[in-house]
Amino acid sequence: MKNKKVLKKLMFSIMALSLIFLAACSSNGGKESASNGKAITVKMANQVDANNFLNLGYENFKDTIEEKSNGDVKVEIYNGGTLTTSDETTAELLQNGTIQLSTTSAYGIANSIGANAFNIFDVPFLFDSREQFYTFLEGEYGDLLKKEVADKSNMYLLGFIDLGYYSILNGKTSVKAPSDLKGLKIRSSSANLHLSTLKSMKANPTPMAYSEVFTGLQQGTIDGVSTTTPLIYGDRFYEVNNHFTATNHILLLHGVLVNKDFYDGLSEDMKKTLDESVASYTKHAIDLVTKAEKDAIEGLKDKGVDVVELSEEERKKFKDATINVAKENMDAIGQENYDLAIKLLGELK
């Protein structure tokens, strides 16, 4: 009787092990796929509202990958700051797997994982055009950024977009030269190079959470804001400040990031689908932001805002005023990164 019980237990163990083995084989060697009938969920998060061009880009990615995967991938988008309230938080959520794929700023990546090479994109007036910006990213420096992310975090960097050129809006005076900003409290991100740039422009840089900007402008806590042109228009800051200057001093890079554990767990076919969907998305996102900038300038004019589009001579004054920003923040950038960037940009001219 005892031997029969032992034999029965042994047979049960063998059957259980067989089921585990078969399950492993059917799940593509542990790689995540939807062959078991359950769709793969990709969560994304941003800080903008549903109609913002950044979120519209996310929606484009959702439509693309859900179609390309025949419904094997389902994308959930959490916009309006419902999951993330800062660029650094976005990176943190990506690293711990709360979300699987999103974009965040160069300075957000740099601050989160200590990848100083990203800080080069906060050097004012570094790039001559958006075309040069993306050509630069397609080469050696872009490869360096991808390696930095892979080596220093639980993320991969899959591509690049931008959120537009930085401009300045204020409620006090028309700004055509750095001297016009003297003493004005201008909201800035907490990025060192952003603070240093505004200070060099004679302004009084004032770090403030982006969600507090509208109220700050209303209450006079700040005199103005420095952010991208599409965000200034899209978030209706012109309702409380009416002097806008297209300084175009920084083009705000956003990296497309994916959680490393999630990506590594995908089947090869699913990785290909994801990569192709990201490539399609980045192209569409760049078209969206380019249009958003043009629409923003025209929209501000239609709203009666004092819009200053700098002449080359006026732009040079701002460029000259900020000439030492990189040197003053070289510890944050890294001399080797800076030298490489200047070398590569020189080859593009």
BALOBA-1460 file (C-alpha; in Angstrom, 3 decimals):
// residues 349
<rec num="1" residu="m" x="0.000" y="0.000" z="0.000"/>
<rec num="2" residu="k" x="2.808" y="2.308" z="0.919"/>
<rec num="3" residu="n" x="4.630" y="1.522" z="-2.344"/>
<rec num="4" residu="k" x="1.452" y="2.316" z="-4.297"/>
<rec num="5" residu="k" x="1.210" y="5.737" z="-2.597"/>
<rec num="6" residu="v" x="4.850" y="6.488" z="-3.395"/>
<rec num="7" residu="l" x="4.340" y="5.447" z="-7.003"/>
<rec num="8" residu="k" x="1.220" y="7.598" z="-7.247"/>
<rec num="9" residu="k" x="3.069" y="10.653" z="-5.915"/>
<rec num="10" residu="l" x="5.936" y="10.032" z="-8.336"/>
<rec num="11" residu="m" x="3.560" y="9.810" z="-11.312"/>
<rec num="12" residu="f" x="1.836" y="13.031" z="-10.211"/>
<rec num="13" residu="s" x="5.198" y="14.827" z="-9.970"/>
<rec num="14" residu="i" x="6.194" y="13.640" z="-13.440"/>
<rec num="15" residu="m" x="2.875" y="14.849" z="-14.883"/>
<rec num="16" residu="a" x="3.253" y="18.237" z="-13.161"/>
<rec num="17" residu="l" x="6.778" y="18.669" z="-14.500"/>
<rec num="18" residu="s" x="5.554" y="17.720" z="-17.974"/>
<rec num="19" residu="l" x="2.840" y="20.387" z="-17.842"/>
<rec num="20" residu="i" x="5.344" y="23.008" z="-16.742"/>
<rec num="21" residu="f" x="7.667" y="22.028" z="-19.591"/>
<rec num="22" residu="l" x="4.861" y="22.164" z="-22.147"/>
<rec num="23" residu="a" x="3.742" y="25.568" z="-20.844"/>
<rec num="24" residu="a" x="7.271" y="26.888" z="-21.166"/>
<rec num="25" residu="c" x="7.522" y="25.612" z="-24.728"/>
<rec num="26" residu="s" x="4.164" y="27.119" z="-25.706"/>
<rec num="27" residu="s" x="5.164" y="30.519" z="-24.314"/>
<rec num="28" residu="n" x="8.036" y="30.810" z="-26.812"/>
<rec num="29" residu="g" x="10.821" y="29.979" z="-24.378"/>
<rec num="30" residu="g" x="9.695" y="32.493" z="-21.776"/>
<rec num="31" residu="k" x="9.377" y="35.303" z="-24.339"/>
<rec num="32" residu="e" x="6.207" y="37.354" z="-24.010"/>
<rec num="33" residu="s" x="3.777" y="36.926" z="-26.866"/>
<rec num="34" residu="a" x="0.036" y="36.900" z="-27.331"/>
<rec num="35" residu="s" x="-0.119" y="33.339" z="-28.629"/>
<rec num="36" residu="n" x="-1.920" y="32.288" z="-25.459"/>
<rec num="37" residu="g" x="-4.829" y="34.528" z="-26.366"/>
<rec num="38" residu="k" x="-3.954" y="37.252" z="-23.852"/>
<rec num="39" residu="a" x="-2.918" y="40.606" z="-25.292"/>
<rec num="40" residu="i" x="0.303" y="42.282" z="-24.195"/>
<rec num="41" residu="t" x="-0.423" y="45.534" z="-22.340"/>
<rec num="42" residu="v" x="1.774" y="48.588" z="-22.880"/>
<rec num="43" residu="k" x="1.172" y="51.456" z="-20.449"/>
<rec num="44" residu="m" x="2.286" y="54.993" z="-21.387"/>
<rec num="45" residu="a" x="2.132" y="58.233" z="-19.386"/>
<rec num="46" residu="n" x="2.590" y="61.955" z="-19.980"/>
<rec num="47" residu="q" x="1.845" y="65.282" z="-18.298"/>
<rec num="48" residu="v" x="-0.193" y="66.948" z="-21.067"/>
<rec num="49" residu="d" x="-3.886" y="66.983" z="-21.894"/>
<rec num="50" residu="a" x="-5.555" y="64.709" z="-24.425"/>
<rec num="51" residu="n" x="-5.482" y="67.240" z="-27.280"/>
<rec num="52" residu="n" x="-1.819" y="68.166" z="-26.875"/>
<rec num="53" residu="f" x="0.421" y="67.228" z="-29.815"/>
<rec num="54" residu="l" x="2.572" y="65.022" z="-27.544"/>
<rec num="55" residu="n" x="-0.444" y="62.948" z="-26.508"/>
<rec num="56" residu="l" x="-1.679" y="62.827" z="-30.102"/>
<rec num="57" residu="g" x="1.659" y="61.249" z="-30.959"/>
<rec num="58" residu="y" x="1.118" y="58.645" z="-28.249"/>
<rec num="59" residu="e" x="-2.318" y="57.945" z="-29.733"/>
<rec num="60" residu="n" x="-0.667" y="57.454" z="-33.129"/>
<rec num="61" residu="f" x="1.708" y="54.898" z="-31.608"/>
<rec num="62" residu="k" x="-1.248" y="53.121" z="-29.983"/>
<rec num="63" residu="d" x="-3.136" y="52.894" z="-33.284"/>
<rec num="64" residu="t" x="-0.040" y="51.755" z="-35.175"/>
<rec num="65" residu="i" x="1.099" y="48.953" z="-32.881"/>
<rec num="66" residu="e" x="-2.402" y="47.663" z="-32.182"/>
<rec num="67" residu="e" x="-2.992" y="47.387" z="-35.939"/>
<rec num="68" residu="k" x="0.444" y="45.925" z="-36.753"/>
<rec num="69" residu="s" x="0.101" y="43.319" z="-34.002"/>
<rec num="70" residu="n" x="-3.458" y="42.392" z="-35.029"/>
<rec num="71" residu="g" x="-4.650" y="43.273" z="-31.559"/>
<rec num="72" residu="d" x="-1.976" y="41.237" z="-29.762"/>
<rec num="73" residu="v" x="-0.778" y="44.492" z="-28.155"/>
<rec num="74" residu="k" x="-3.091" y="46.852" z="-26.250"/>
<rec num="75" residu="v" x="-1.860" y="50.325" z="-25.302"/>
<rec num="76" residu="e" x="-3.161" y="52.265" z="-22.297"/>
<rec num="77" residu="i" x="-2.333" y="55.988" z="-22.230"/>
<rec num="78" residu="y" x="-2.439" y="57.942" z="-18.971"/>
<rec num="79" residu="n" x="-2.309" y="61.635" z="-19.887"/>
<rec num="80" residu="g" x="-2.804" y="64.885" z="-17.989"/>
<rec num="81" residu="g" x="-0.365" y="63.996" z="-15.211"/>
<rec num="82" residu="t" x="-2.569" y="61.191" z="-13.860"/>
<rec num="83" residu="l" x="0.469" y="58.927" z="-13.423"/>
<rec num="84" residu="t" x="3.457" y="61.245" z="-13.753"/>
<rec num="85" residu="t" x="4.024" y="64.850" z="-12.696"/>
<rec num="86" residu="s" x="7.652" y="65.312" z="-13.797"/>
<rec num="87" residu="d" x="10.133" y="64.067" z="-16.372"/>
<rec num="88" residu="e" x="12.160" y="62.396" z="-13.635"/>
<rec num="89" residu="t" x="9.055" y="60.580" z="-12.369"/>
<rec num="90" residu="t" x="8.387" y="59.293" z="-15.883"/>
<rec num="91" residu="a" x="11.879" y="57.792" z="-15.992"/>
<rec num="92" residu="e" x="11.362" y="56.243" z="-12.555"/>
<rec num="93" residu="l" x="8.056" y="54.655" z="-13.610"/>
<rec num="94" residu="l" x="9.729" y="53.246" z="-16.706"/>
<rec num="95" residu="q" x="12.576" y="51.773" z="-14.706"/>
<rec num="96" residu="n" x="10.374" y="50.053" z="-12.148"/>
<rec num="97" residu="g" x="7.972" y="48.726" z="-14.773"/>
<rec num="98" residu="t" x="4.855" y="50.670" z="-13.730"/>
<rec num="99" residu="i" x="4.736" y="51.854" z="-17.338"/>
<rec num="100" residu="q" x="6.383" y="50.116" z="-20.257"/>
<rec num="101" residu="l" x="7.014" y="52.837" z="-22.834"/>
<rec num="102" residu="s" x="6.972" y="56.650" z="-22.836"/>
<rec num="103" residu="t" x="9.044" y="59.697" z="-23.671"/>
<rec num="104" residu="t" x="10.848" y="62.062" z="-21.358"/>
<rec num="105" residu="s" x="13.211" y="65.014" z="-21.687"/>
<rec num="106" residu="a" x="16.970" y="64.957" z="-22.053"/>
<rec num="107" residu="y" x="17.414" y="66.619" z="-18.654"/>
<rec num="108" residu="g" x="14.915" y="64.196" z="-17.109"/>
<rec num="109" residu="i" x="17.002" y="61.267" z="-18.331"/>
<rec num="110" residu="a" x="20.256" y="62.907" z="-17.268"/>
<rec num="111" residu="n" x="18.961" y="63.630" z="-13.758"/>
<rec num="112" residu="s" x="17.422" y="60.186" z="-13.319"/>
<rec num="113" residu="i" x="20.292" y="57.939" z="-14.391"/>
<rec num="114" residu="g" x="23.357" y="60.185" z="-14.298"/>
<rec num="115" residu="a" x="23.882" y="60.167" z="-18.069"/>
<rec num="116" residu="n" x="25.558" y="63.549" z="-18.508"/>
<rec num="117" residu="a" x="25.788" y="63.186" z="-22.289"/>
<rec num="118" residu="f" x="22.113" y="64.199" z="-22.459"/>
<rec num="119" residu="n" x="22.835" y="67.608" z="-20.931"/>
<rec num="120" residu="i" x="24.450" y="68.771" z="-24.172"/>
<rec num="121" residu="f" x="20.936" y="69.382" z="-25.507"/>
<rec num="122" residu="d" x="20.360" y="72.106" z="-22.910"/>
<rec num="123" residu="v" x="23.269" y="74.190" z="-24.218"/>
<rec num="124" residu="p" x="21.549" y="77.252" z="-25.730"/>
<rec num="125" residu="f" x="21.783" y="77.954" z="-29.460"/>
<rec num="126" residu="l" x="23.809" y="74.793" z="-30.082"/>
<rec num="127" residu="f" x="21.917" y="73.679" z="-33.190"/>
<rec num="128" residu="d" x="21.305" y="75.695" z="-36.345"/>
<rec num="129" residu="s" x="18.100" y="73.886" z="-37.324"/>
<rec num="130" residu="r" x="15.809" y="70.984" z="-36.507"/>
<rec num="131" residu="e" x="17.201" y="69.142" z="-39.531"/>
<rec num="132" residu="q" x="20.753" y="69.428" z="-38.170"/>
<rec num="133" residu="f" x="19.495" y="68.350" z="-34.735"/>
<rec num="134" residu="y" x="18.119" y="65.051" z="-36.061"/>
<rec num="135" residu="t" x="21.073" y="64.385" z="-38.360"/>
<rec num="136" residu="f" x="23.281" y="64.752" z="-35.284"/>
<rec num="137" residu="l" x="21.112" y="62.271" z="-33.356"/>
<rec num="138" residu="e" x="21.245" y="59.719" z="-36.177"/>
<rec num="139" residu="g" x="25.028" y="59.469" z="-35.897"/>
<rec num="140" residu="e" x="27.720" y="58.741" z="-33.348"/>
<rec num="141" residu="y" x="26.267" y="60.917" z="-30.598"/>
<rec num="142" residu="g" x="22.882" y="59.210" z="-30.815"/>
<rec num="143" residu="d" x="24.624" y="55.851" z="-30.486"/>
<rec num="144" residu="l" x="26.429" y="57.147" z="-27.395"/>
<rec num="145" residu="l" x="23.100" y="58.152" z="-25.810"/>
<rec num="146" residu="k" x="21.574" y="54.734" z="-26.456"/>
<rec num="147" residu="k" x="24.588" y="53.025" z="-24.897"/>
<rec num="148" residu="e" x="24.455" y="55.322" z="-21.847"/>
<rec num="149" residu="v" x="20.811" y="54.437" z="-21.206"/>
<rec num="150" residu="a" x="21.354" y="50.700" z="-21.691"/>
<rec num="151" residu="d" x="24.437" y="50.687" z="-19.435"/>
<rec num="152" residu="k" x="23.073" y="52.875" z="-16.628"/>
<rec num="153" residu="s" x="19.408" y="51.979" z="-16.318"/>
<rec num="154" residu="n" x="16.659" y="49.412" z="-16.663"/>
<rec num="155" residu="m" x="15.623" y="51.044" z="-19.955"/>
<rec num="156" residu="y" x="16.473" y="51.068" z="-23.638"/>
<rec num="157" residu="l" x="16.420" y="54.225" z="-25.753"/>
<rec num="158" residu="l" x="14.548" y="53.436" z="-28.966"/>
<rec num="159" residu="g" x="14.349" y="56.810" z="-30.687"/>
<rec num="160" residu="f" x="14.055" y="60.584" z="-30.484"/>
<rec num="161" residu="i" x="11.418" y="63.282" z="-30.865"/>
<rec num="162" residu="d" x="11.256" y="66.915" z="-29.756"/>
<rec num="163" residu="l" x="8.674" y="69.077" z="-28.028"/>
<rec num="164" residu="g" x="9.595" y="72.276" z="-29.834"/>
<rec num="165" residu="y" x="11.813" y="75.305" z="-29.366"/>
<rec num="166" residu="y" x="11.960" y="77.161" z="-26.075"/>
<rec num="167" residu="s" x="10.534" y="80.679" z="-26.060"/>
<rec num="168" residu="i" x="9.725" y="83.252" z="-23.389"/>
<rec num="169" residu="l" x="6.322" y="84.669" z="-22.448"/>
<rec num="170" residu="n" x="5.917" y="87.464" z="-19.915"/>
<rec num="171" residu="g" x="3.317" y="89.906" z="-18.693"/>
<rec num="172" residu="k" x="5.502" y="92.986" z="-18.243"/>
<rec num="173" residu="t" x="7.194" y="94.140" z="-21.436"/>
<rec num="174" residu="s" x="8.069" y="93.391" z="-25.047"/>
<rec num="175" residu="v" x="11.372" y="91.513" z="-25.165"/>
<rec num="176" residu="k" x="13.763" y="92.037" z="-28.073"/>
<rec num="177" residu="a" x="17.092" y="91.918" z="-26.210"/>
<rec num="178" residu="p" x="18.450" y="90.298" z="-23.042"/>
<rec num="179" residu="s" x="18.396" y="93.660" z="-21.294"/>
<rec num="180" residu="d" x="14.579" y="93.662" z="-21.575"/>
<rec num="181" residu="l" x="14.453" y="90.631" z="-19.261"/>
<rec num="182" residu="k" x="16.417" y="92.283" z="-16.467"/>
<rec num="183" residu="g" x="14.835" y="91.528" z="-13.097"/>
<rec num="184" residu="l" x="11.891" y="89.553" z="-14.482"/>
<rec num="185" residu="k" x="11.024" y="86.373" z="-12.579"/>
<rec num="186" residu="i" x="10.812" y="83.787" z="-15.347"/>
<rec num="187" residu="r" x="9.665" y="80.266" z="-14.536"/>
<rec num="188" residu="s" x="12.208" y="77.614" z="-15.425"/>
<rec num="189" residu="s" x="12.640" y="73.901" z="-14.984"/>
<rec num="190" residu="s" x="15.137" y="72.941" z="-12.293"/>
<rec num="191" residu="a" x="17.732" y="71.868" z="-14.897"/>
<rec num="192" residu="n" x="21.020" y="73.673" z="-14.174"/>
<rec num="193" residu="l" x="21.607" y="74.710" z="-17.780"/>
<rec num="194" residu="h" x="18.071" y="76.113" z="-18.082"/>
<rec num="195" residu="l" x="18.620" y="78.202" z="-14.947"/>
<rec num="196" residu="s" x="22.038" y="79.323" z="-16.120"/>
<rec num="197" residu="t" x="20.695" y="80.264" z="-19.568"/>
<rec num="198" residu="l" x="17.963" y="82.529" z="-18.187"/>
<rec num="199" residu="k" x="20.371" y="84.093" z="-15.731"/>
<rec num="200" residu="s" x="22.758" y="84.874" z="-18.604"/>
<rec num="201" residu="m" x="19.822" y="86.512" z="-20.386"/>
<rec num="202" residu="k" x="19.510" y="88.875" z="-17.359"/>
<rec num="203" residu="a" x="16.284" y="87.257" z="-16.118"/>
<rec num="204" residu="n" x="15.675" y="85.988" z="-12.594"/>
<rec num="205" residu="p" x="15.114" y="82.241" z="-13.188"/>
<rec num="206" residu="t" x="12.466" y="80.811" z="-10.871"/>
<rec num="207" residu="p" x="12.059" y="77.011" z="-10.684"/>
<rec num="208" residu="m" x="8.424" y="75.960" z="-10.384"/>
<rec num="209" residu="a" x="6.437" y="72.796" z="-11.051"/>
<rec num="210" residu="y" x="4.886" y="73.009" z="-14.489"/>
<rec num="211" residu="s" x="1.417" y="72.315" z="-13.094"/>
<rec num="212" residu="e" x="1.676" y="75.514" z="-11.008"/>
<rec num="213" residu="v" x="2.678" y="77.862" z="-13.848"/>
<rec num="214" residu="f" x="-0.775" y="79.145" z="-14.871"/>
<rec num="215" residu="t" x="-1.691" y="80.044" z="-11.284"/>
<rec num="216" residu="g" x="1.763" y="81.552" z="-10.740"/>
<rec num="217" residu="l" x="1.289" y="83.827" z="-13.753"/>
<rec num="218" residu="q" x="-2.226" y="84.784" z="-12.600"/>
<rec num="219" residu="q" x="-1.124" y="85.637" z="-9.070"/>
<rec num="220" residu="g" x="2.088" y="87.388" z="-10.081"/>
<rec num="221" residu="t" x="4.301" y="84.899" z="-8.265"/>
<rec num="222" residu="i" x="6.250" y="84.807" z="-11.522"/>
<rec num="223" residu="d" x="6.431" y="87.428" z="-14.277"/>
<rec num="224" residu="g" x="6.695" y="84.948" z="-17.109"/>
<rec num="225" residu="v" x="7.579" y="81.468" z="-18.267"/>
<rec num="226" residu="s" x="10.215" y="79.837" z="-20.431"/>
<rec num="227" residu="t" x="9.039" y="76.673" z="-22.164"/>
<rec num="228" residu="t" x="8.315" y="75.478" z="-25.668"/>
<rec num="229" residu="t" x="6.211" y="77.562" z="-28.035"/>
<rec num="230" residu="p" x="3.549" y="74.842" z="-28.546"/>
<rec num="231" residu="l" x="3.166" y="74.406" z="-24.771"/>
<rec num="232" residu="i" x="2.826" y="78.150" z="-24.197"/>
<rec num="233" residu="y" x="-0.019" y="78.245" z="-26.677"/>
<rec num="234" residu="g" x="-1.566" y="74.857" z="-25.954"/>
<rec num="235" residu="d" x="-1.738" y="75.510" z="-22.206"/>
<rec num="236" residu="r" x="-3.216" y="78.980" z="-22.788"/>
<rec num="237" residu="f" x="-0.628" y="80.934" z="-20.808"/>
<rec num="238" residu="y" x="-1.351" y="83.832" z="-23.171"/>
<rec num="239" residu="e" x="-4.604" y="84.375" z="-21.258"/>
<rec num="240" residu="v" x="-2.615" y="85.884" z="-18.373"/>
<rec num="241" residu="n" x="0.598" y="87.097" z="-20.127"/>
<rec num="242" residu="n" x="0.665" y="88.874" z="-23.461"/>
<rec num="243" residu="h" x="4.321" y="89.429" z="-24.470"/>
<rec num="244" residu="f" x="5.868" y="86.525" z="-26.394"/>
<rec num="245" residu="t" x="9.389" y="86.243" z="-27.802"/>
<rec num="246" residu="a" x="10.450" y="83.327" z="-30.000"/>
<rec num="247" residu="t" x="14.001" y="83.117" z="-28.653"/>
<rec num="248" residu="n" x="14.305" y="79.500" z="-29.884"/>
<rec num="249" residu="h" x="17.271" y="79.042" z="-27.550"/>
<rec num="250" residu="i" x="16.811" y="75.299" z="-26.854"/>
<rec num="251" residu="l" x="15.134" y="72.542" z="-28.867"/>
<rec num="252" residu="l" x="13.593" y="70.244" z="-26.263"/>
<rec num="253" residu="l" x="14.714" y="66.668" z="-26.903"/>
<rec num="254" residu="h" x="12.536" y="63.797" z="-25.722"/>
<rec num="255" residu="g" x="13.860" y="60.245" z="-25.779"/>
<rec num="256" residu="v" x="11.540" y="57.316" z="-26.516"/>
<rec num="257" residu="l" x="12.230" y="54.856" z="-23.687"/>
<rec num="258" residu="v" x="11.099" y="51.297" z="-22.992"/>
<rec num="259" residu="n" x="11.429" y="49.214" z="-19.850"/>
<rec num="260" residu="k" x="14.337" y="46.800" z="-20.365"/>
<rec num="261" residu="d" x="12.741" y="43.787" z="-18.644"/>
<rec num="262" residu="f" x="9.577" y="44.219" z="-20.701"/>
<rec num="263" residu="y" x="11.441" y="44.553" z="-23.992"/>
<rec num="264" residu="d" x="13.795" y="41.642" z="-23.302"/>
<rec num="265" residu="g" x="10.773" y="39.483" z="-22.526"/>
<rec num="266" residu="l" x="9.195" y="40.011" z="-25.935"/>
<rec num="267" residu="s" x="9.443" y="37.450" z="-28.730"/>
<rec num="268" residu="e" x="11.671" y="38.450" z="-31.647"/>
<rec num="269" residu="d" x="8.632" y="39.044" z="-33.849"/>
<rec num="270" residu="m" x="7.049" y="41.261" z="-31.214"/>
<rec num="271" residu="k" x="10.282" y="43.223" z="-30.769"/>
<rec num="272" residu="k" x="10.288" y="43.865" z="-34.513"/>
<rec num="273" residu="t" x="6.673" y="45.029" z="-34.374"/>
<rec num="274" residu="l" x="7.458" y="47.370" z="-31.481"/>
<rec num="275" residu="d" x="10.583" y="48.783" z="-33.162"/>
<rec num="276" residu="e" x="8.733" y="49.425" z="-36.413"/>
<rec num="277" residu="s" x="5.842" y="51.068" z="-34.559"/>
<rec num="278" residu="v" x="8.250" y="53.359" z="-32.675"/>
<rec num="279" residu="a" x="9.968" y="54.337" z="-35.953"/>
<rec num="280" residu="s" x="6.596" y="55.219" z="-37.481"/>
<rec num="281" residu="y" x="5.586" y="57.106" z="-34.347"/>
<rec num="282" residu="t" x="8.753" y="59.244" z="-34.166"/>
<rec num="283" residu="k" x="8.318" y="60.371" z="-37.767"/>
<rec num="284" residu="h" x="4.699" y="61.324" z="-37.115"/>
<rec num="285" residu="a" x="5.558" y="63.029" z="-33.796"/>
<rec num="286" residu="i" x="8.119" y="65.300" z="-35.486"/>
<rec num="287" residu="d" x="5.495" y="66.310" z="-38.077"/>
<rec num="288" residu="l" x="3.043" y="67.027" z="-35.246"/>
<rec num="289" residu="v" x="5.393" y="69.306" z="-33.291"/>
<rec num="290" residu="t" x="6.520" y="71.181" z="-36.407"/>
<rec num="291" residu="k" x="2.891" y="71.936" z="-37.244"/>
<rec num="292" residu="a" x="2.123" y="72.754" z="-33.595"/>
<rec num="293" residu="e" x="4.850" y="75.412" z="-33.571"/>
<rec num="294" residu="k" x="3.527" y="77.121" z="-36.682"/>
<rec num="295" residu="d" x="-0.044" y="76.956" z="-35.398"/>
<rec num="296" residu="a" x="1.062" y="78.352" z="-32.028"/>
<rec num="297" residu="i" x="2.710" y="81.442" z="-33.535"/>
<rec num="298" residu="e" x="-0.338" y="82.163" z="-35.682"/>
<rec num="299" residu="g" x="-2.665" y="81.420" z="-32.783"/>
<rec num="300" residu="l" x="-0.845" y="83.827" z="-30.472"/>
<rec num="301" residu="k" x="-1.069" y="86.571" z="-33.093"/>
<rec num="302" residu="d" x="-4.782" y="85.911" z="-33.545"/>
<rec num="303" residu="k" x="-5.248" y="86.250" z="-29.762"/>
<rec num="304" residu="g" x="-3.704" y="89.721" z="-29.870"/>
<rec num="305" residu="v" x="-0.460" y="88.726" z="-28.147"/>
<rec num="306" residu="d" x="2.619" y="90.890" z="-28.741"/>
<rec num="307" residu="v" x="4.663" y="88.350" z="-30.774"/>
<rec num="308" residu="v" x="8.357" y="89.069" z="-31.338"/>
<rec num="309" residu="e" x="10.121" y="86.913" z="-33.913"/>
<rec num="310" residu="l" x="13.775" y="87.862" z="-33.588"/>
<rec num="311" residu="s" x="15.830" y="89.104" z="-36.497"/>
<rec num="312" residu="e" x="19.280" y="87.538" z="-36.980"/>
<rec num="313" residu="e" x="20.832" y="90.603" z="-35.352"/>
<rec num="314" residu="e" x="18.514" y="90.395" z="-32.327"/>
<rec num="315" residu="r" x="19.021" y="86.636" z="-32.029"/>
<rec num="316" residu="k" x="22.793" y="87.168" z="-31.982"/>
<rec num="317" residu="k" x="22.422" y="89.326" z="-28.870"/>
<rec num="318" residu="f" x="20.819" y="86.427" z="-27.006"/>
<rec num="319" residu="k" x="23.373" y="83.996" z="-28.370"/>
<rec num="320" residu="d" x="26.260" y="86.229" z="-27.279"/>
<rec num="321" residu="a" x="24.735" y="86.675" z="-23.831"/>
<rec num="322" residu="t" x="24.682" y="82.909" z="-23.281"/>
<rec num="323" residu="i" x="28.086" y="82.109" z="-24.800"/>
<rec num="324" residu="n" x="29.555" y="80.928" z="-21.471"/>
<rec num="325" residu="v" x="26.667" y="78.723" z="-20.307"/>
<rec num="326" residu="a" x="28.323" y="75.506" z="-21.504"/>
<rec num="327" residu="k" x="31.649" y="76.417" z="-19.909"/>
<rec num="328" residu="e" x="29.960" y="77.274" z="-16.600"/>
<rec num="329" residu="n" x="28.175" y="73.898" z="-16.582"/>
<rec num="330" residu="m" x="30.897" y="71.653" z="-18.004"/>
<rec num="331" residu="d" x="30.760" y="69.381" z="-14.941"/>
<rec num="332" residu="a" x="27.135" y="68.634" z="-15.774"/>
<rec num="333" residu="i" x="27.848" y="68.047" z="-19.483"/>
<rec num="334" residu="g" x="31.238" y="66.351" z="-19.386"/>
<rec num="335" residu="q" x="34.193" y="67.797" z="-21.319"/>
<rec num="336" residu="e" x="34.516" y="64.641" z="-23.412"/>
<rec num="337" residu="n" x="30.822" y="64.760" z="-24.377"/>
<rec num="338" residu="y" x="31.046" y="68.454" z="-25.223"/>
<rec num="339" residu="d" x="34.167" y="68.043" z="-27.349"/>
<rec num="340" residu="l" x="32.604" y="65.153" z="-29.263"/>
<rec num="341" residu="a" x="29.402" y="67.109" z="-29.884"/>
<rec num="342" residu="i" x="31.280" y="70.171" z="-31.184"/>
<rec num="343" residu="k" x="33.435" y="67.960" z="-33.417"/>
<rec num="344" residu="l" x="30.418" y="66.179" z="-34.912"/>
<rec num="345" residu="l" x="28.479" y="69.412" z="-35.394"/>
<rec num="346" residu="g" x="31.482" y="70.916" z="-37.138"/>
<rec num="347" residu="e" x="31.377" y="68.043" z="-39.621"/>
<rec num="348" residu="l" x="27.727" y="68.784" z="-40.360"/>
<rec num="349" residu="k" x="28.326" y="72.415" z="-41.344"/>
